Amino acid sequence: MSRKLFALLLVAILVLPIAPATLSAQDDVLTIGFLPGVVDPFYQVMELGVNAAAEDMGVEVVTQIPPTWGVEVQTPILDAMIARGDIDYLIIAPTDKDQMIGPLEAALDAGIQIITVDTFLGDGDYVNGPVTFPISYIGSDNVEGGRIAARGLAEAIGGTGKVYINSTNPNVSSVEGRAIGFNEVMANEYPDIEVVGLDFNLDDPNTATQQTAAVLAREPDLAGVFGTNVFSAQGAGTAVVNAGLGGVVQVVAYDATQFAIELLRQGTVSLVLAQKPFDMGYMAVQFAVAHNAGVTSLPPRVQTGFAIIDINNVDDPEIARFIYQVP
């Protein structure tokens, strides 16, 4: 046997055992779980952002969307995702800022890194607050969103009258912040506006309709309603239209659903706050990939901002692109 042939055979013998291990390492794709709060247009757009980022970055996403809102629904789904054993990162909108701490600590103990979107744990301060284990919170500044809603509604009703808040669930950071900001502005800036109540519809638009109808019956001089999320605004708007008060009782809608925009065009809704759920989902995947690559300077809180939509700008392409478009 020639020396050249012997050398080639030796190289082949040495390389062959290494090749399968190299392929295995290349096939070890990062797996990210996505667990939002409930099925609605807001989270559907967020899922589009998650999927777009996953495709761009070559990672795998495992998505589970609860059919209804609540710790009792979200926790078993979370436990099942942990039990899979292949989730590296979890992008989640916690359905309760306190009750979801324990279940997510269990995920962390199982080796899953946590990124929260839309809603946060504790007080949202992941540096100095009571909960510091999530990598980041990516979402809206909801207290500021509540302030914007309050000023918009106050302007729509002429700075005087009675207003009502229809919300979703207690102890959820997002809608809680919106109500805080709304009440703060009304108390400090509009002494002639009275907030006559706050109801929780538990993410059921039919309940929101019934609650708002009851307030309209109880307060015949009601001037405005603030719907703090998709289902609240939908239910409140429906109740106002059903009562024949469209354009008389003004509604401010948090979340730019197609229904909210339709009511805006009809004159029932005076202002729509469009969040940026696509951005939240896309950036959360980016953060997971960056953290996995060893990046240590990811910000613990990212505020994604709003687009404020009214009848004057709803057809502006630069604004209309933030209306929630779902398949």
N, C-alpha and C positions, 0 to 999 in steps of 0.2 A: 504494500500500500504506500502510495506517495505521501510525503510530508504534508502536501497541500490538502489532499483528501482527508487525511487524518485530522488536520486542524479544523476542517469544515465539520466533520463528524463530532469533534469535541465541542465546538460552539453550539451545535444543534442539541447535544445532550445537556449542556448547561442551561440553554435558553428555554427548552420545552417545559421544565417544571415551573418556570417563572411566568410563562405566558398566561395560564389560566388565572393566576392571582392578579395579574395586571388587568385582565378583562373584568374580573370581579370588582376591583376597585373602581373601574370606570362605570360599572353598572350600579354602583351604590348611590342612587339619586336621592337628594334631599326630599323628605316627605313632610308636607305641611297640612295640618288639619284646619278646617274652616268651620266654625260653629257660631253662626249669628244668633239673633234673638228669636226671630219668628219669620214666617213667610209674609213678606210685604214688598212693595216696589222699591223701597229704600234699600233693603238688604239684597234684593235681586240685582240692583245696580252695583252694589258693593261686590257681589259675587262675580259680576262681569269684570271688575277691576282685578280681583284675585286671580281669575282665570287668565286674563290678558298678561299679567305679570308672570304667572307660572309658565306660560308658553314662551314668553320672551327670555326667561331665565333658566329654562330647562329643569324645572322642579315639578314634583308630583303633588297634587292637591287632593285631599280627601274631604269632601263637603258633606255635612249633615245639617239640615235646617229644621228646627223644631216646628211642628204644625201650629202650636200655640205658645204664648209667652209664659214663662214661669220657671222658678228654680226646680220645681218638682218634675218639669218636662226636660229642662236643659241638663240637669245633673246625670240622669241615667245615660243620656247620649254621650256626655263627656266621659263617663265611666267606661262605656263601650269603646270609645276612641282610645282611651288609655290602655285598655285590655288588648287592643290590636298588637301593640308592641313595636309598631313601625313608625309612629308619629314622632318627628324630631322637634317640630314647632307647632304651636297652636295659636291661631288667630281667632279671638272670641269676643263677642259682645256680652259681658256678664249680665244676667237678668236680675241680679240684685247685688248692690255694692258691698254688702256684708255677708249674706248667706252663701255667695259663691266663692268666698275666700278659701274655705276649707277644701271644697272639691278641687279647686285649682292648685292649692298647695299639694294635694295628692298627685296631680298631674306633674308638677315640678319634681316631686320626689321620685316619680317614675322616669325622670330624665327628659321631660318635655318642657321646652322653653315657652314662655307665655307672652303674647302681644295682645293688648286689648284695643278694640276699635269701637267707636260710637259711645260705649259706656265704659266706666272704669270701676276699679275696686277701691274701697276705703274712701279717701278724699281726693284721689287722683294724683297725689304728690308721691311719686315713686322714688323720691330721693330722701325726703325728710318726714313723710307721712307714716301712718300706721301700717301700710302695705307697700313693700318695696321690691318684691320679687319679680313682677312683670318687667320686661325689657322696656316697654313704652306704652303710652296711651296715644292713639292717633284718632282724632275726632274733632268735633266742633267745640268752640267755646260756648257752651249752652247758656250760661248765665248772660253773656253778651247777646246771644240770640234772643233771649227773653226780653232784654232791654229794647232791642230793635223792634220786636213784635209789639211791645207796649207803646212805643212812640208812634209806630205806624198806625195802630188801632186808635190811639188818642187823636191823631191828626184826622183820621177818617170820620170820627164822630164829633169833631169840633171841640175837643178838649173838655167835654162835660157829659155826664150820664153814668149809667150802670153797665158794668162789663162782667163777664163770666169766663172762667177757665175750665175747659174740659181736658183732662189729662188721662194717662193710661194706668200706671201702677205706682204705688208708693215705693220709696227706697231704691229707685232706679236713677242713677246719677244724671242721665241726660235730661229727662223730663222734669226731674226735681230742680235742676239748675235753671231750666227755662221758666218755671213758675217763680223761682226766687228772683230772677232778673226782672220779670214782668211786674211782680208785686213791688219790688224796690223802686222802679221808675214811677209807677202809679202813685205810690205813697209820697215820693219826694218831689215829683215834678208836676203832678196833675191833681191838685187838691179838690177839683170839682168832679173827679171820676171816682166812683165807688166800685170796688171789686166785691161782687155779691156772692161768690161761691167758687168752690173747686171740687170737681167730681173726678173719680177714677173709673174708667170704663173697662179696665183689664184687657185692653187691646181688642175690644169688640166694637166694631162700628155701629152695630144695632143698639148696643147699650148706650153708646155715645149719643145716638139719635134720640133715644128715649129720655136720657138725662137732660139734654139740651131742650127738648120739647117741654119737659117739666119746668125748667127754669123760665122758658118763654111764657108759660101759663102763669107761673107764680110772679113774674116780674114783667108785666105788660109794657113797661117803658124801657126794657133792656135795649141798650144801644149797640153792644158789641160782644163778640165771643172770640177767645183765643183758643185754637185747637193745637195742642202741643206736639202732636205727631200725625202720622199718616191717618190712623183710624179716628183720632179725635177730631181732626179737621173734616174728615169725610162725614162723620156722624153729625157734627155741629152744622155743617153746610147743608146736609140733607134735611135736618130739622127746621132750619130757617126757611128753606125753599118750600117745604111741606106746609109751613105756617103762612105762606104767602108774604113773607117779610124780606125776600131777597132785595138788597139795596137799601132796606130800612135798617135792619140789624146787620152791622158789618162783621165780617169774619176775617181774622188773620190766620193763615194756615202755615204751620211748620211742616216742611217737606213738599217738594214740587212734583206731586203726582199729576197724572193727566186729569184726574177728577178735580183737583184743586185749580188747575189752570182753566178748566172748563167753567168752573164757578167764578173765576176771576173775570173771564170774558163776559159772563152774564151779569156781573156787577154785584154778586153776593159776597165774594171774597175781594178784599181791597188790597191785600198784600200777601205774598207767598215768600217764605224763606227757603231757598233751595240750599240744602247741604251738599257736600261733595263726596258721596259714598264711593264713587269709582276711585277717587284719589285715596280714600282710606284703605280700600282693599288692595290697590296696587302698591301703595307705600308699605303696607304691612308685610307683603311678600318680599319687597326689597329689603326691609329691615331684617327679616329672617335670614335671607341669603347673606346679607352683610355680616350679621352676627355670627353666622356659621363660618364665615371666612376669617373671623378673628377681629372684626372692627369693634373697637371699644369706646367710640365716641358718639354712639347713637343717642339722640336726644330723648329723654324720658317722657317728653310730652310734645306732641305736634298738633297744632291747631290748623285745621284745613280750610277754615273760612266759609263764607256764604256768598250766594248770589241773591240779591234782593229783587224780586220780580213784582212789577205792578202793571197796570194796563198800558202805561206809556212805553214800557220797554220789552214787553212779553214777546214781541215779534223781532226784536234785535237778535241776530244770530249769535252774537257774543254772549247774550244772556240766555237765550232759548236753549242753548246747548246743555244747560244745567238742569233742564226739565228731565225728570226721570223717565228714560226710555227703556222699556223691558221687552224681551222677546214675546 
